[in-house]
Amino acid sequence: MKTGTSPEMGIDGAVLGNKDSQARTVNSISVSSIEKYAAKVEQHGGKVVVPKMTVPTLGYLAYCNDTEGNIFGIFQPDGSAK
């Protein structure tokens, strides 16, 4: 879901189903490099919980936990992703 109106990097999100059938909100932040920002997450006490994956024709996505256990995504746009 696009939350902004400009093509610049920003925060987007989705509502996902969970194993317990409860909806969860997961925000994803656009970044220039999954590897660079995954390293920053870990340097600051967070953890990558789902490693980089390809979202064909859109880019790359990884999920992380912050220091309080909240999950968020980091998304690297790349229209040529396969």
LOGU-654303 format. One line per field, with one value per atom (N, C-alpha, C): x, z, y; residue in three letters. Coordinates in steps of 0.02 Angstrom, whole numbers, plus 50000, padded with zeros to 5 digits. Example, Ala and Ser with C-alpha at 12.3 -4.5 7.8 and 13.67 -1.06 7.14 Angstrom:
// LOGU-654303
east: (50660 / 50615 / 50660 / 50642 / 50684 / 50645) $
up: (50390 / 50390 / 50390 / 50354 / 50357 / 50394) $
north: (49716 / 49775 / 49835 / 49888 / 49947 / 50002) $
aa: (ALA / ALA / ALA / SER / SER / SER) $
// end
This chain:
// LOGU-654303
east: (50042 / 50000 / 50045 / 50034 / 50072 / 50039 / 50080 / 50053 / 50071 / 50119 / 50141 / 50118 / 50128 / 50107 / 50166 / 50227 / 50285 / 50322 / 50361 / 50399 / 50462 / 50474 / 50534 / 50527 / 50585 / 50584 / 50541 / 50508 / 50466 / 50442 / 50392 / 50366 / 50300 / 50295 / 50234 / 50218 / 50162 / 50144 / 50093 / 50074 / 50025 / 49992 / 49935 / 49902 / 49907 / 49938 / 49951 / 49913 / 49894 / 49864 / 49920 / 49903 / 49952 / 49927 / 49971 / 49952 / 49893 / 49887 / 49831 / 49770 / 49769 / 49714 / 49703 / 49750 / 49746 / 49783 / 49754 / 49787 / 49843 / 49897 / 49954 / 49972 / 49995 / 50020 / 50095 / 50123 / 50196 / 50215 / 50252 / 50275 / 50341 / 50349 / 50412 / 50441 / 50506 / 50541 / 50582 / 50575 / 50616 / 50687 / 50735 / 50806 / 50844 / 50903 / 50944 / 50979 / 50990 / 51025 / 51003 / 50975 / 50955 / 51016 / 51072 / 51131 / 51155 / 51159 / 51183 / 51138 / 51072 / 51026 / 51015 / 51021 / 51017 / 51076 / 51135 / 51194 / 51182 / 51152 / 51138 / 51089 / 51038 / 50990 / 51027 / 51070 / 51106 / 51157 / 51189 / 51236 / 51201 / 51137 / 51100 / 51057 / 51071 / 51037 / 50976 / 50957 / 50901 / 50924 / 50879 / 50895 / 50858 / 50892 / 50858 / 50826 / 50760 / 50724 / 50702 / 50696 / 50683 / 50732 / 50781 / 50833 / 50806 / 50848 / 50831 / 50798 / 50741 / 50705 / 50686 / 50676 / 50657 / 50581 / 50558 / 50489 / 50490 / 50477 / 50488 / 50457 / 50494 / 50479 / 50470 / 50476 / 50469 / 50534 / 50570 / 50632 / 50648 / 50676 / 50699 / 50673 / 50659 / 50628 / 50660 / 50670 / 50691 / 50649 / 50638 / 50603 / 50650 / 50641 / 50685 / 50644 / 50676 / 50648 / 50688 / 50654 / 50690 / 50709 / 50738 / 50762 / 50706 / 50644 / 50586 / 50547 / 50572 / 50539 / 50486 / 50478 / 50430 / 50458 / 50417 / 50440 / 50428 / 50475 / 50468 / 50506 / 50488 / 50521 / 50567 / 50619 / 50661 / 50656 / 50641 / 50625 / 50670 / 50705 / 50748 / 50714 / 50688 / 50654 / 50702 / 50680 / 50719 / 50672 / 50649 / 50602 / 50628 / 50694 / 50723 / 50732 / 50709 / 50717 / 50680 / 50713 / 50684 / 50689) $
up: (50000 / 50000 / 50000 / 49955 / 49952 / 49999 / 50043 / 50089 / 50070 / 50025 / 50004 / 49932 / 49910 / 49842 / 49796 / 49823 / 49780 / 49766 / 49713 / 49697 / 49739 / 49785 / 49827 / 49879 / 49910 / 49962 / 50020 / 50053 / 50109 / 50144 / 50184 / 50223 / 50191 / 50179 / 50154 / 50201 / 50193 / 50237 / 50208 / 50248 / 50228 / 50290 / 50282 / 50336 / 50317 / 50360 / 50346 / 50393 / 50369 / 50413 / 50454 / 50511 / 50554 / 50570 / 50598 / 50614 / 50662 / 50705 / 50752 / 50724 / 50658 / 50622 / 50641 / 50676 / 50694 / 50641 / 50621 / 50572 / 50607 / 50572 / 50598 / 50547 / 50570 / 50526 / 50524 / 50464 / 50456 / 50409 / 50434 / 50392 / 50359 / 50298 / 50261 / 50241 / 50249 / 50235 / 50171 / 50123 / 50062 / 50079 / 50056 / 50067 / 50002 / 49999 / 49939 / 49933 / 49989 / 49989 / 50048 / 50035 / 50088 / 50131 / 50100 / 50137 / 50184 / 50159 / 50199 / 50259 / 50248 / 50303 / 50349 / 50325 / 50369 / 50417 / 50393 / 50436 / 50488 / 50469 / 50516 / 50570 / 50549 / 50598 / 50651 / 50630 / 50676 / 50718 / 50689 / 50726 / 50783 / 50775 / 50825 / 50870 / 50871 / 50917 / 50890 / 50828 / 50798 / 50768 / 50734 / 50705 / 50639 / 50590 / 50527 / 50540 / 50534 / 50549 / 50486 / 50430 / 50365 / 50317 / 50293 / 50250 / 50183 / 50149 / 50084 / 50038 / 50011 / 49962 / 49903 / 49846 / 49786 / 49781 / 49764 / 49747 / 49672 / 49629 / 49557 / 49530 / 49490 / 49456 / 49503 / 49568 / 49615 / 49652 / 49675 / 49711 / 49760 / 49816 / 49867 / 49935 / 49977 / 50041 / 50094 / 50153 / 50212 / 50270 / 50320 / 50380 / 50439 / 50483 / 50541 / 50604 / 50662 / 50726 / 50753 / 50783 / 50817 / 50887 / 50928 / 50994 / 51042 / 51025 / 51067 / 51038 / 50984 / 50954 / 50902 / 50885 / 50833 / 50765 / 50721 / 50655 / 50606 / 50560 / 50506 / 50445 / 50387 / 50326 / 50300 / 50265 / 50226 / 50154 / 50110 / 50041 / 49995 / 49950 / 49900 / 49833 / 49807 / 49742 / 49686 / 49641 / 49582 / 49533 / 49483 / 49434 / 49393 / 49393 / 49356 / 49398 / 49460 / 49505 / 49477 / 49478 / 49454 / 49506) $
north: (49942 / 50000 / 50061 / 50107 / 50169 / 50220 / 50249 / 50297 / 50368 / 50376 / 50442 / 50455 / 50516 / 50533 / 50545 / 50546 / 50558 / 50493 / 50491 / 50430 / 50422 / 50468 / 50465 / 50409 / 50392 / 50341 / 50364 / 50317 / 50335 / 50272 / 50278 / 50222 / 50199 / 50134 / 50103 / 50045 / 50014 / 49960 / 49913 / 49863 / 49813 / 49784 / 49754 / 49718 / 49644 / 49605 / 49535 / 49490 / 49431 / 49380 / 49348 / 49322 / 49290 / 49220 / 49178 / 49109 / 49106 / 49157 / 49158 / 49194 / 49207 / 49240 / 49312 / 49342 / 49412 / 49453 / 49508 / 49552 / 49590 / 49600 / 49639 / 49692 / 49749 / 49800 / 49795 / 49793 / 49791 / 49848 / 49896 / 49951 / 49932 / 49954 / 49943 / 50010 / 50016 / 50078 / 50068 / 50113 / 50110 / 50130 / 50089 / 50102 / 50095 / 50122 / 50118 / 50051 / 50016 / 49952 / 49909 / 49851 / 49805 / 49787 / 49770 / 49750 / 49805 / 49866 / 49923 / 49934 / 49934 / 49950 / 49891 / 49829 / 49771 / 49773 / 49792 / 49798 / 49852 / 49909 / 49963 / 49940 / 49902 / 49876 / 49836 / 49790 / 49747 / 49787 / 49837 / 49879 / 49916 / 49930 / 49968 / 49923 / 49858 / 49813 / 49777 / 49790 / 49754 / 49688 / 49654 / 49589 / 49579 / 49552 / 49533 / 49465 / 49461 / 49399 / 49362 / 49396 / 49365 / 49397 / 49358 / 49387 / 49413 / 49448 / 49478 / 49427 / 49448 / 49406 / 49450 / 49419 / 49454 / 49460 / 49519 / 49531 / 49547 / 49497 / 49506 / 49571 / 49604 / 49668 / 49727 / 49717 / 49772 / 49788 / 49736 / 49749 / 49693 / 49713 / 49665 / 49686 / 49637 / 49650 / 49606 / 49633 / 49595 / 49620 / 49576 / 49596 / 49595 / 49643 / 49651 / 49661 / 49650 / 49668 / 49726 / 49775 / 49828 / 49803 / 49846 / 49825 / 49808 / 49824 / 49807 / 49749 / 49718 / 49660 / 49676 / 49739 / 49758 / 49741 / 49713 / 49694 / 49752 / 49760 / 49809 / 49784 / 49808 / 49788 / 49842 / 49820 / 49866 / 49843 / 49890 / 49875 / 49915 / 49881 / 49912 / 49907 / 49963 / 49961 / 49943 / 49900 / 49880 / 49846 / 49883 / 49857 / 49798 / 49786 / 49731 / 49667 / 49669 / 49611 / 49550 / 49493 / 49430 / 49376) $
aa: (MET / MET / MET / LYS / LYS / LYS / THR / THR / THR / GLY / GLY / GLY / THR / THR / THR / SER / SER / SER / PRO / PRO / PRO / GLU / GLU / GLU / MET / MET / MET / GLY / GLY / GLY / ILE / ILE / ILE / ASP / ASP / ASP / GLY / GLY / GLY / ALA / ALA / ALA / VAL / VAL / VAL / LEU / LEU / LEU / GLY / GLY / GLY / ASN / ASN / ASN / LYS / LYS / LYS / ASP / ASP / ASP / SER / SER / SER / GLN / GLN / GLN / ALA / ALA / ALA / ARG / ARG / ARG / THR / THR / THR / VAL / VAL / VAL / ASN / ASN / ASN / SER / SER / SER / ILE / ILE / ILE / SER / SER / SER / VAL / VAL / VAL / SER / SER / SER / SER / SER / SER / ILE / ILE / ILE / GLU / GLU / GLU / LYS / LYS / LYS / TYR / TYR / TYR / ALA / ALA / ALA / ALA / ALA / ALA / LYS / LYS / LYS / VAL / VAL / VAL / GLU / GLU / GLU / GLN / GLN / GLN / HIS / HIS / HIS / GLY / GLY / GLY / GLY / GLY / GLY / LYS / LYS / LYS / VAL / VAL / VAL / VAL / VAL / VAL / VAL / VAL / VAL / PRO / PRO / PRO / LYS / LYS / LYS / MET / MET / MET / THR / THR / THR / VAL / VAL / VAL / PRO / PRO / PRO / THR / THR / THR / LEU / LEU / LEU / GLY / GLY / GLY / TYR / TYR / TYR / LEU / LEU / LEU / ALA / ALA / ALA / TYR / TYR / TYR / CYS / CYS / CYS / ASN / ASN / ASN / ASP / ASP / ASP / THR / THR / THR / GLU / GLU / GLU / GLY / GLY / GLY / ASN / ASN / ASN / ILE / ILE / ILE / PHE / PHE / PHE / GLY / GLY / GLY / ILE / ILE / ILE / PHE / PHE / PHE / GLN / GLN / GLN / PRO / PRO / PRO / ASP / ASP / ASP / GLY / GLY / GLY / SER / SER / SER / ALA / ALA / ALA / LYS / LYS / LYS) $
// end
